[in-house]
Amino acid sequence: MEIKVNFLENLRLEAKFDDFTVITDQPIRYKGDGSAPSPFDYFLASSALCAAYFVRVYCLARNIPTENIRLSQNNIVDPENRYNQIFKIQVELPEDISEKDREGILRSIDRCTVKKVVQTGPEFQIETVENLDEDAQALLIAKPDEDAYTWIEGKDLPLEQTIANMSGMLAELGMKIEIASWRNIVPHVWSLHIRDAASPMCFTNGKGATKESALCSALGEFIERLSCNFFYNDQFFGEEIANSAFVHYPNEEWFKPGPNDELPEGILDDYTREIYDPEGELRGSHLIDTNSGKRERGIVALPFMRQSDGETVYFPSNLIENLYLSNGMSAGNTLPEAQVQCLSEIFERAVKREILEQELALPDVPMEVLERYPGILEGIQALEAQGYPVLVKDASLGGQFPVMCVTLMNPRTGGVFASFGAHPSFEVALERSLTELLQGRSFEGLNDFLPPTFNSQAVSEPNNFVEHFIDSSGLVSWRFFSAKSEFEFADWDFSGANEEEAATLFGILEELGLEAYMAVHEDLGAPVCRILVPGYSEVYPVDDLIWDNTNMALDYREDILNLHALSDEQLAGLLERLEESQLDEHMDIITLIGIEFDENTVWGQLTILELKLLIHLALGQHEEALERVELFQQYNDNTVERGLFYQAVAAVLEIVLDDELELDDYLHNLTRMFGEQTMAAVVGSVNGEVRFHGLTPTNMQLEGLEKHQRLVESYKKLHAHRARRAGACTPS
């Protein structure tokens, strides 16, 4: 994690990281103002808080109340050496907690991350640089030593060289990549989380049998998501990018819808139009991209090569971001390597969907087959030793697809997790199933999965597949666990050189009667491909283009960002559009308009319901405001402070709307209950003197929206790089 420090007045300091700001000071006796804790005080508090966090996690997993658990920490200083200290942590536990749980709570404290880092002894490296922002050297791994190169199946370069190459590409782009966390809870299963230090919303996870393979996986995913603009999906790029010569890629094309909003000629082909617009309801306006929001410019579309004949077909960027998410994109050392990874993931997800939705029972992999792969078997046995039954299944559907499945059962919670992996190699597919199962998870994280169900409708519901796509946390049918399999075990093998494997996988699509479309991006220095298989690789249903399109943001974004500057007439118009849209009132404004607000602010917690409520207050519509306040209080998951604000608003509205009551008669006790500051905001909101309490003013220039600005700055680095590359490739 990158922490940037600013020098404030006197000895006050400001540390900024992610979306947080921490202020430190020094006591008056040390020439400070005593206005905030000292850096060392924060360090001491972090140890106690970390210990308490692990206690809380332990108790939540076992439904143990924490109301009567108390924890304290004292640091005992050696009088002869003040750097030699004992951190004494004491826990007071209620008498009704069992001896087993007492021991478990103490063991949980022993897992405190702060404690382990201190005990290990961190290494401090101190250096000067010419410019902090330009120092984008990604210190991810040492310079590769050719004598220690590691080759794994499926990679056309050794891991060390791959990591060095990809790290260099990101450094050249001006992105400082940091490793936020590592996981290795069973043998031969590693995972990590990396992110852009300047824009932590740009992050990826990696997994593998070794540290190097996991890091290689994370970096490859980072490169692919940059190349395919996935980090910026659904987000507003800002007006500067929106008005640039190109918005997404230099080779994009723009198409104007017809006079009656018809789909323009030149986008898609007959095959894809039949899939995306089966009822003839899709209009040109449905395909305006949300990133630029330039309705007057038309539909921006990206070129893809049709696999069957090599012809170019233009796909609207809006269609891709609405239906495919990250499915079907991959980076590699070579294009065939990227194609194999890309197609493998497409098959993994499509086969997984078929198995889950049709509630298919799969054959077990025989033990004699598992014994061929001792490293994988050791990881599975380590999970079993921790009390988690593991089922290893052949998900190839009778040898048709290169897919495996590892399913974990959690007797502690009754939850299950079906993890799938795919690759032409049986071993690699099996390894990916296991590493995907544990990617980024601790043992506590295995308590979060849902129990199986016999409710077929719940399993086959489209959003269940979306949950499985995002983090595999969706529902699984009990029928999946039947010992009576729908298929015989197939000891399959599709492996060969990457070129051969890619041809084999494309061949499977052809046998299924499916067409594939591919775009290749090489501007970052590594070949990245994005493959679309219409009617097969979508994550969301195609009718979302009509009924749940992300470009609904264009109807609201500008007005919401300019909320404080709108006239009453404009506010009424915004409210009317929101009412007519029939959008879920609990949708957050972040999702609605594609703007990343700081989640610790009122903007970051704002929902459509609360926005409507605030507009009613601003317009003096007290009866409507009271109705929505009651809804807010009923379903509120906002902060305690915000909840109390609306509790006071409800009371004041009740008084104002009752002709027999006078507000002055109640203000004294309302103020005693809620405080002067809150009541001033409440009364001001009700009488119209305060508009949109808690929402800081902003605009289409994104003033004050630091989190979104960091995301836009990240994209600008990529956009500028593409512009330079396009200029260099343009004949003079």
C-alpha positions in Angstrom: 0.0 0.0 0.0 1.4 3.4 -1.0 1.0 6.0 1.8 1.6 9.6 0.8 2.5 12.1 3.5 1.9 15.9 3.5 3.5 18.3 5.9 0.8 20.5 7.6 1.2 23.3 10.2 3.8 22.9 13.0 4.4 19.2 13.6 1.0 18.0 12.2 1.3 15.5 9.4 -1.3 14.1 7.0 -1.1 10.5 5.6 -3.3 9.7 2.6 -3.9 6.2 1.4 -6.8 4.6 -0.6 -9.8 6.8 0.4 -8.6 7.6 3.9 -6.7 10.4 5.6 -5.0 10.1 8.9 -3.8 13.2 10.8 -0.9 12.9 13.4 0.6 15.4 15.8 2.9 15.4 18.8 2.2 16.2 22.4 2.7 19.7 23.6 5.8 18.6 25.6 7.4 17.6 22.3 6.6 21.0 20.7 3.4 19.8 19.1 -0.1 21.0 19.6 -1.5 17.8 21.0 -4.4 17.9 18.4 -4.1 14.3 17.2 -2.4 11.1 18.3 1.3 10.7 17.5 2.5 8.2 14.8 3.7 5.8 17.5 0.3 6.0 19.2 -1.3 4.9 15.9 1.2 2.1 15.7 0.3 0.9 19.2 -3.4 1.2 18.5 -3.1 -0.8 15.3 -1.8 -3.8 17.2 -4.7 -3.8 19.6 -7.3 -3.2 16.9 -5.8 -6.0 14.7 -6.1 -8.4 17.7 -9.7 -7.3 18.3 -10.5 -7.8 14.6 -9.4 -11.4 14.7 -11.4 -12.0 17.8 -14.4 -10.5 16.1 -14.0 -12.7 13.0 -13.7 -15.8 15.2 -16.8 -15.0 17.1 -18.9 -14.0 14.1 -18.1 -17.4 12.4 -19.4 -19.2 15.5 -22.3 -16.9 16.4 -20.6 -15.9 19.7 -21.8 -12.5 21.0 -19.0 -9.9 21.5 -20.9 -7.4 23.6 -19.4 -8.6 26.8 -15.9 -9.3 25.5 -13.3 -6.7 26.3 -9.7 -6.4 25.1 -6.9 -4.1 26.1 -3.2 -3.8 25.3 -0.4 -2.3 27.4 3.2 -1.8 26.2 5.8 -2.4 28.8 9.1 -0.5 28.1 12.5 -1.8 29.0 14.0 1.1 31.1 17.5 0.3 29.6 16.4 0.1 26.0 13.1 1.9 25.0 13.1 0.0 21.7 12.7 -3.3 23.6 9.0 -3.5 24.5 6.5 -6.1 25.5 3.0 -5.8 24.1 0.7 -7.3 26.7 -2.8 -8.1 25.3 -5.4 -9.1 27.8 -8.9 -10.4 26.9 -11.9 -10.5 29.3 -14.3 -13.3 28.3 -17.7 -14.0 29.8 -18.1 -17.1 31.9 -20.4 -18.8 29.5 -17.8 -19.1 26.7 -16.6 -22.7 26.5 -13.0 -23.7 27.1 -12.6 -24.7 23.5 -13.7 -21.2 22.3 -11.5 -19.5 24.9 -8.5 -21.3 23.4 -9.8 -20.5 19.9 -10.1 -16.8 20.7 -6.5 -16.7 22.0 -5.2 -18.6 18.9 -7.1 -16.1 16.7 -5.3 -13.2 18.4 -2.0 -15.0 17.7 -2.8 -14.6 14.0 -2.8 -10.8 14.2 -1.1 -9.4 11.1 0.5 -6.5 12.9 1.9 -8.8 15.5 3.4 -11.2 12.9 5.0 -8.4 10.9 6.6 -6.9 14.0 7.8 -10.4 15.2 9.2 -11.2 11.8 11.0 -7.8 11.7 10.3 -5.7 8.6 13.1 -4.5 6.4 13.2 -0.7 5.9 14.7 0.6 2.6 15.2 4.3 2.5 16.1 6.2 -0.6 15.7 9.5 -2.5 13.9 9.8 -5.8 13.7 12.7 -8.3 9.9 12.6 -8.4 7.6 10.4 -6.3 4.8 10.3 -8.9 7.2 9.3 -11.7 8.9 6.6 -9.7 6.9 3.8 -11.1 9.4 1.0 -10.7 7.4 -2.0 -9.7 9.5 -3.8 -7.1 7.8 -7.1 -7.6 10.6 -9.6 -8.1 14.3 -9.6 -8.4 16.1 -9.4 -11.7 15.6 -12.8 -13.4 18.6 -15.2 -13.2 18.7 -17.4 -16.4 20.1 -20.2 -14.4 17.1 -20.3 -12.1 14.3 -19.9 -14.7 11.1 -21.7 -14.0 9.1 -23.2 -16.9 5.5 -24.3 -16.5 3.0 -25.9 -18.8 1.2 -23.5 -21.0 3.7 -20.6 -20.8 5.9 -19.7 -23.8 8.5 -18.0 -21.6 9.8 -18.8 -18.1 7.8 -17.3 -15.2 10.7 -15.0 -14.1 11.0 -13.5 -17.6 7.3 -13.1 -18.0 7.1 -11.2 -14.6 10.0 -9.0 -15.5 8.5 -8.2 -18.9 5.0 -7.4 -17.6 6.4 -5.4 -14.7 8.4 -3.3 -17.1 5.4 -2.6 -19.3 3.5 -1.3 -16.3 6.4 0.8 -15.1 6.8 2.3 -18.6 3.1 3.2 -18.5 3.7 5.1 -15.3 1.8 2.7 -13.0 3.3 1.8 -9.7 2.0 -1.7 -8.9 2.0 -2.8 -5.3 1.3 -6.2 -3.7 -1.5 -5.7 -1.2 -1.7 -9.3 0.2 -0.5 -12.9 -0.2 -2.3 -16.1 0.8 -0.9 -19.6 1.1 -3.1 -21.5 3.5 -2.4 -25.0 2.1 0.6 -26.4 0.3 1.0 -25.6 -3.4 -1.8 -23.0 -3.5 -0.7 -19.4 -3.6 -2.8 -16.3 -4.4 -2.2 -12.5 -4.2 -3.9 -9.2 -4.7 -2.1 -6.4 -6.6 -3.2 -2.9 -7.4 -2.2 0.4 -8.8 -0.9 2.4 -5.9 -2.3 5.7 -7.3 -5.7 4.2 -8.1 -6.5 1.2 -5.9 -9.7 0.5 -7.8 -7.4 -0.9 -10.6 -6.6 -4.2 -9.0 -6.3 -7.9 -9.9 -5.9 -11.2 -8.2 -3.6 -14.0 -9.2 -3.4 -17.7 -8.3 -1.0 -20.5 -8.9 0.9 -23.5 -7.4 3.9 -21.2 -6.6 4.5 -17.6 -5.6 5.9 -16.9 -9.1 3.0 -18.4 -11.0 0.5 -16.5 -8.8 2.3 -13.2 -9.4 2.6 -14.0 -13.1 -1.2 -14.7 -13.1 -2.0 -11.3 -11.4 0.3 -9.3 -13.7 -1.2 -11.0 -16.8 -4.7 -10.2 -15.6 -3.7 -6.6 -14.9 -2.3 -6.2 -18.4 -5.4 -7.8 -20.0 -7.7 -5.6 -18.0 -5.8 -2.4 -19.0 -5.7 -3.4 -22.6 -9.4 -4.2 -22.7 -10.4 -1.1 -20.6 -12.1 -3.4 -18.1 -10.9 -1.3 -15.1 -13.0 1.6 -16.4 -16.1 -0.4 -17.4 -19.3 1.7 -16.9 -17.3 4.7 -15.6 -17.4 8.3 -16.9 -14.0 9.1 -18.5 -14.5 12.9 -17.9 -15.1 15.6 -20.5 -11.5 15.9 -21.6 -11.4 12.2 -22.8 -15.0 12.4 -24.0 -14.0 15.2 -26.4 -10.8 13.6 -27.6 -10.1 12.4 -31.1 -10.7 8.9 -29.8 -12.3 7.7 -26.6 -11.4 4.0 -26.3 -8.9 3.1 -29.1 -7.4 4.9 -32.1 -9.1 2.3 -34.4 -12.6 2.8 -33.1 -15.4 3.9 -35.4 -18.5 6.0 -34.7 -21.9 5.3 -36.2 -25.0 7.5 -36.2 -28.3 5.8 -35.4 -31.0 6.1 -38.1 -33.6 8.9 -38.2 -36.0 6.8 -36.1 -33.3 5.5 -33.8 -32.7 2.4 -36.0 -29.5 0.4 -35.6 -27.0 1.9 -38.1 -25.5 0.0 -41.0 -21.9 -1.0 -40.3 -22.2 -2.4 -36.8 -22.5 -6.1 -36.0 -23.4 -8.6 -38.7 -26.5 -10.7 -39.5 -25.4 -13.5 -37.2 -24.9 -11.3 -34.2 -28.0 -9.1 -34.8 -30.1 -12.2 -34.6 -28.6 -13.0 -31.2 -28.6 -9.5 -29.7 -31.9 -8.3 -31.2 -34.2 -11.3 -31.6 -37.4 -9.3 -31.2 -36.3 -6.2 -33.2 -36.5 -4.0 -30.1 -32.9 -2.9 -29.9 -32.4 0.8 -30.8 -29.4 2.9 -31.6 -29.8 4.8 -28.4 -29.4 1.6 -26.4 -25.8 1.4 -27.7 -24.5 4.9 -26.8 -21.5 4.4 -24.6 -21.7 5.5 -21.0 -17.9 6.3 -20.8 -18.1 9.3 -23.0 -21.9 9.9 -23.0 -21.6 11.6 -26.3 -25.1 11.1 -27.7 -24.5 13.6 -30.5 -21.4 11.7 -31.6 -23.3 8.4 -32.0 -22.3 4.8 -31.3 -18.6 4.0 -30.7 -17.8 0.6 -32.0 -14.6 -1.5 -31.9 -13.2 -3.8 -34.6 -13.3 -7.6 -34.1 -12.1 -10.3 -36.5 -14.7 -13.0 -37.4 -12.9 -16.3 -36.8 -14.7 -18.2 -39.7 -13.5 -15.9 -42.5 -11.3 -13.2 -41.1 -13.7 -10.4 -41.9 -13.9 -7.3 -39.6 -17.1 -6.8 -37.6 -17.7 -3.7 -35.4 -19.1 -4.3 -32.0 -20.5 -1.3 -29.9 -18.4 -0.8 -26.8 -21.6 -0.4 -24.8 -22.8 -3.9 -25.9 -19.5 -5.5 -24.8 -19.3 -3.8 -21.4 -23.0 -4.6 -20.7 -22.9 -8.3 -21.5 -19.4 -9.7 -21.2 -17.7 -8.1 -18.2 -14.2 -9.7 -18.1 -15.2 -12.9 -19.7 -13.1 -13.7 -22.8 -9.9 -11.6 -22.3 -6.4 -12.7 -21.7 -2.7 -11.6 -22.0 0.1 -13.9 -22.9 3.8 -14.0 -23.9 2.5 -15.0 -27.4 -0.9 -14.6 -29.1 -1.6 -18.4 -29.1 -0.8 -18.5 -25.3 -3.3 -15.7 -24.8 -5.9 -17.4 -27.0 -5.6 -20.7 -25.1 -6.1 -18.9 -21.7 -9.0 -16.8 -23.1 -10.9 -19.7 -24.7 -10.2 -21.9 -21.6 -12.0 -19.4 -19.4 -14.9 -19.1 -21.8 -15.4 -22.9 -21.7 -14.9 -22.9 -18.0 -17.7 -20.4 -17.4 -20.1 -21.8 -20.1 -19.7 -25.4 -18.9 -20.0 -24.3 -15.2 -23.3 -22.5 -16.1 -24.7 -25.5 -17.9 -23.8 -27.8 -14.9 -25.2 -25.5 -12.3 -28.4 -24.5 -14.2 -29.2 -28.0 -15.3 -28.3 -29.4 -11.9 -26.0 -32.0 -13.4 -24.2 -34.6 -11.2 -20.6 -35.1 -12.2 -18.3 -38.2 -11.9 -15.6 -38.3 -9.3 -12.0 -38.3 -10.4 -10.5 -41.7 -9.3 -7.8 -41.6 -6.6 -5.3 -43.4 -8.9 -5.7 -40.4 -11.3 -5.3 -37.8 -8.5 -2.1 -39.6 -7.4 -0.5 -38.6 -10.7 -0.4 -35.0 -9.3 1.1 -35.2 -5.8 1.3 -31.4 -5.3 -2.4 -31.0 -6.1 -3.3 -34.0 -4.0 -1.3 -32.6 -1.0 -3.3 -29.3 -1.2 -6.6 -31.2 -1.2 -5.5 -33.4 1.7 -4.5 -30.3 3.7 -8.1 -29.0 3.3 -9.5 -32.4 4.3 -7.2 -32.3 7.4 -8.8 -29.0 8.4 -12.2 -30.6 8.4 -13.4 -29.6 4.9 -14.6 -32.5 2.7 -13.4 -32.0 -0.9 -15.0 -33.5 -4.0 -12.9 -33.6 -7.1 -15.1 -33.9 -10.2 -14.6 -34.3 -13.9 -16.5 -31.5 -15.5 -15.7 -32.3 -19.1 -19.3 -33.6 -19.7 -18.0 -36.9 -21.0 -14.7 -35.7 -22.4 -16.2 -32.9 -24.6 -14.7 -29.9 -22.8 -11.4 -29.3 -21.0 -13.0 -28.5 -17.6 -12.5 -29.7 -14.0 -14.3 -29.0 -10.7 -13.2 -29.0 -7.1 -16.0 -28.6 -4.6 -15.5 -27.8 -0.9 -18.1 -28.6 1.8 -18.1 -26.7 5.1 -19.6 -28.8 7.9 -19.3 -25.8 10.2 -21.8 -23.7 8.2 -23.4 -26.1 5.8 -22.2 -24.0 2.9 -20.6 -25.3 -0.3 -18.3 -23.8 -3.0 -18.0 -25.4 -6.5 -14.8 -24.1 -8.1 -14.1 -24.7 -11.8 -11.0 -24.5 -13.9 -10.2 -25.1 -17.5 -7.2 -25.8 -19.8 -6.3 -28.3 -22.5 -4.1 -30.0 -20.0 -6.0 -32.1 -17.4 -3.4 -31.3 -14.7 -3.5 -27.5 -15.3 -7.3 -27.5 -15.3 -7.3 -29.4 -12.0 -4.7 -27.1 -10.5 -6.7 -24.0 -11.6 -9.9 -25.5 -10.0 -8.0 -25.8 -6.6 -6.2 -22.5 -6.7 -9.5 -20.7 -7.8 -11.2 -22.3 -4.8 -8.7 -20.6 -2.3 -7.8 -17.4 -4.2 -7.6 -14.6 -1.7 -9.4 -16.6 1.0 -8.5 -17.4 4.5 -10.0 -20.3 6.4 -12.5 -17.8 7.9 -13.5 -16.8 4.3 -14.7 -20.4 3.7 -17.6 -19.7 6.1 -19.2 -17.3 3.6 -20.7 -19.7 1.2 -24.4 -20.6 0.8 -25.9 -24.0 1.6 -27.1 -26.1 -1.3 -30.8 -26.1 -2.3 -33.4 -28.1 -4.1 -35.0 -24.9 -5.4 -34.3 -25.3 -9.1 -35.7 -21.8 -9.9 -33.2 -20.1 -7.5 -30.3 -22.1 -9.0 -31.2 -21.3 -12.6 -32.0 -17.6 -12.0 -29.7 -15.5 -14.2 -28.3 -13.4 -11.3 -27.2 -16.7 -9.6 -24.8 -17.2 -12.5 -23.6 -13.6 -12.2 -22.8 -14.3 -8.5 -20.9 -17.4 -9.6 -19.0 -15.4 -12.3 -18.0 -12.7 -9.8 -16.7 -14.8 -6.9 -18.4 -18.2 -7.1 -20.6 -17.4 -4.1 -23.9 -18.3 -5.7 -26.2 -21.2 -5.0 -25.5 -24.9 -5.9 -28.2 -27.5 -6.2 -28.2 -30.6 -3.9 -28.7 -32.6 -7.1 -25.1 -31.7 -8.0 -24.0 -33.9 -5.0 -25.8 -37.1 -6.2 -23.5 -40.2 -6.3 -25.4 -41.1 -9.5 -23.5 -39.2 -12.2 -24.9 -38.0 -15.5 -21.6 -38.9 -17.2 -18.8 -41.5 -17.1 -15.4 -40.2 -16.0 -13.2 -39.3 -18.9 -9.5 -39.3 -18.6 -9.2 -36.5 -21.2 -6.3 -34.7 -22.7 -6.4 -31.8 -25.2 -2.8 -30.7 -24.7 -0.2 -29.8 -27.2 1.8 -26.7 -28.3 -0.2 -23.5 -27.7 -0.9 -23.1 -31.4 -2.3 -26.6 -31.5 -4.3 -26.1 -28.3 -5.8 -22.8 -29.6 -6.9 -24.6 -32.9 -8.4 -27.4 -30.8 -10.4 -25.0 -28.7 -11.6 -23.0 -31.7 -12.6 -26.3 -33.2 -14.8 -27.2 -30.3 -16.7 -23.9 -30.8 -17.1 -24.7 -34.5 -18.5 -28.1 -33.7 -21.0 -26.4 -31.4 -22.1 -24.2 -34.3 -20.8 -21.1 -32.7 -19.0 -18.1 -34.2 -16.1 -16.4 -32.4 -14.9 -12.8 -32.9 -11.5 -11.6 -31.7 -9.8 -8.3 -31.1 -6.0 -8.2 -30.5 -4.3 -5.4 -28.5 -0.5 -5.2 -28.5 0.0 -1.6 -27.6 1.3 -2.3 -24.1 4.0 -4.7 -25.4 2.2 -8.0 -24.7 -0.3 -9.7 -26.9 -3.8 -9.4 -25.4 -6.9 -10.9 -27.0 -10.5 -10.4 -26.4 -12.8 -13.1 -27.7 -16.6 -12.8 -27.9 -18.7 -15.9 -28.6 -22.2 -14.5 -29.1 -24.9 -16.6 -27.6 -22.4 -18.5 -25.4 -20.0 -16.3 -23.5 -22.3 -13.6 -22.2 -22.4 -13.0 -18.5 -25.6 -11.0 -18.5 -28.7 -11.8 -20.6 -28.9 -9.9 -23.9 -32.2 -8.2 -23.0 -30.2 -6.2 -20.5 -29.3 -4.0 -23.5 -32.9 -2.9 -23.5 -34.1 -3.2 -19.9 -31.0 -2.8 -17.7 -28.4 -0.9 -19.8 -25.6 0.9 -18.0 -26.1 3.9 -20.3 -29.2 4.8 -18.3 -26.5 6.9 -16.6 -26.8 9.4 -19.4 -30.3 10.3 -18.4 -29.2 11.4 -14.9 -25.4 11.9 -14.6 -25.2 15.6 -15.5 -28.1 16.7 -13.4 -27.0 14.7 -10.3 -23.4 16.0 -10.5 -24.8 19.5 -10.8 -27.5 18.9 -8.2 -26.8 22.0 -6.1 -27.0 24.3 -9.1 -30.3 23.0 -10.4 -33.4 25.2 -10.4 -36.6 24.0 -8.8 -38.0 23.2 -12.2 -34.9 21.2 -13.1 -35.1 19.3 -9.8 -38.7 18.5 -10.5 -37.8 17.2 -13.9 -35.0 15.0 -12.5 -37.4 13.6 -9.9 -40.0 12.9 -12.5 -37.5 11.0 -14.7 -36.4 9.0 -11.7 -40.0 8.1 -10.8 -40.9 7.1 -14.4 -37.8 5.0 -14.8 -39.1 2.5 -12.2 -35.5 1.9 -11.1 -34.9 0.0 -7.9 -34.9 2.7 -5.2 -32.1 0.9 -3.3 -29.7 1.2 -6.2 -26.8 3.3 -5.2 -25.9 6.5 -7.2 -22.4 5.2 -7.8 -23.9 2.4 -10.0 -26.6 4.6 -11.5 -24.3 7.3 -13.0 -20.9 5.6 -13.2 -19.1 7.8 -10.8 -16.8 6.5 -8.0 -17.6 8.5 -4.9 -15.7 7.9 -1.7 -17.7 5.3 0.1 -17.0 7.0 3.4 -19.0 10.0 2.3 -22.7 10.7 2.0 -22.3 10.6 -1.8 -20.8 7.2 -1.5 -23.8 5.8 0.4 -26.4 7.7 -1.5 -29.3 5.6 -3.1 -32.0 6.6 -5.5 -34.4 6.5 -2.5 -32.4 9.0 -0.5 -31.8 11.3 -3.5 -35.6 11.4 -4.1 -36.1 12.2 -0.5 -33.6 15.1 -0.6 -35.2 16.5 -3.7 -38.6 16.4 -2.0 -37.1 18.4 0.9 -35.5 20.9 -1.4 -38.8 21.4 -3.2 -40.7 21.7 0.0 -42.8 18.6 -0.7 -43.2 17.6 2.9 -45.8 14.8 2.7 -43.8 13.0 0.0 -40.6 13.5 2.0 -42.2 12.0 5.1 -43.3 9.0 3.1 -39.8 8.4 1.8 -38.2 9.0 5.2 -40.3 6.2 6.6 -39.1 3.9 3.8 -35.5 5.0 4.4 -35.8 4.2 8.1 -37.3 0.9 7.4 -34.6 -0.3 4.9 -31.7 2.0 5.9 -28.2 0.4 5.9 -26.5 3.8 5.9 -24.4 5.2 8.8 -25.7 5.6 12.3 -25.2 9.4 11.9 -27.3 9.5 8.8 -30.0 7.3 10.3 -30.3 9.7 13.3 -30.5 12.7 10.9 -33.5 11.2 9.2 -35.0 10.1 12.5 -35.0 13.8 13.4 -36.3 14.8 9.9 -39.2 12.4 10.4 -40.1 14.0 13.8 -39.9 17.5 12.4 -42.0 16.7 9.3 -44.6 15.1 11.5 -44.8 18.3 13.5 -44.8 20.6 10.5 -47.6 18.6 8.8 -49.8 18.6 11.9 -51.7 21.9 12.2 -52.1 21.4 15.9 -48.4 21.2 16.7 -45.8 23.9 16.8 -42.1 23.2 16.1 -40.9 25.7 18.7 -42.5 23.6 21.4 -40.3 20.6 20.5 -37.0 22.1 19.5 -35.5 22.2 22.9 -35.9 18.4 23.5 -35.2 17.5 19.9 -31.9 19.4 20.3 -31.1 17.6 23.5 -31.8 14.3 21.7 -30.0 14.9 18.4 -27.6 17.8 19.1 -27.5 21.3 17.9 -25.6 20.7 14.7 -27.9 17.9 13.5 -31.0 19.9 14.4 -29.8 22.9 12.5 -29.3 20.8 9.4 -32.7 19.1 9.9 -34.7 22.3 10.4 -32.8 24.0 7.5 -33.6 21.0 5.3 -37.3 21.1 6.1 -37.7 24.8 5.7 -35.6 24.9 2.5 -32.6 26.9 3.8 -30.4 23.8 3.7 -30.4 21.8 0.4 -29.0 18.3 0.1 -27.4 18.1 3.5 -24.2 16.0 3.5 -23.7 16.1 -0.2 -20.8 18.3 -1.1 -21.2 20.3 -4.3 -19.5 18.9 -7.5 -20.1 19.1 -11.2 -19.3 17.5 -14.6 -15.6 18.5 -14.1 -15.7 16.1 -11.1 -14.6 18.7 -8.6 -13.8 17.2 -5.2 -14.3 13.7 -6.3 -10.8 12.5 -5.6 -11.5 8.8 -5.9 -13.0 9.1 -9.4 -10.3 11.6 -10.4 -7.7 9.0 -9.6 -9.5 6.5 -11.8 -9.6 9.0 -14.6 -5.9 9.9 -14.2 -5.2 6.2 -14.5 -7.1 6.0 -17.7 -5.4 9.1 -19.0 -2.0 7.4 -18.8 -3.4 4.5 -20.9 -5.1 6.9 -23.3 -2.0 9.1 -23.8 0.1 5.9 -24.4 -2.3 4.8 -27.1 -2.3 8.3 -28.7 1.5 8.3 -28.8 1.6 4.8 -30.3 -1.0 5.7 -32.9 1.0 8.8 -33.8 4.1 6.8 -34.2 2.3 4.3 -36.4 0.8 7.0 -38.7 2.7 7.6 -41.9 4.0 11.1 -42.3 
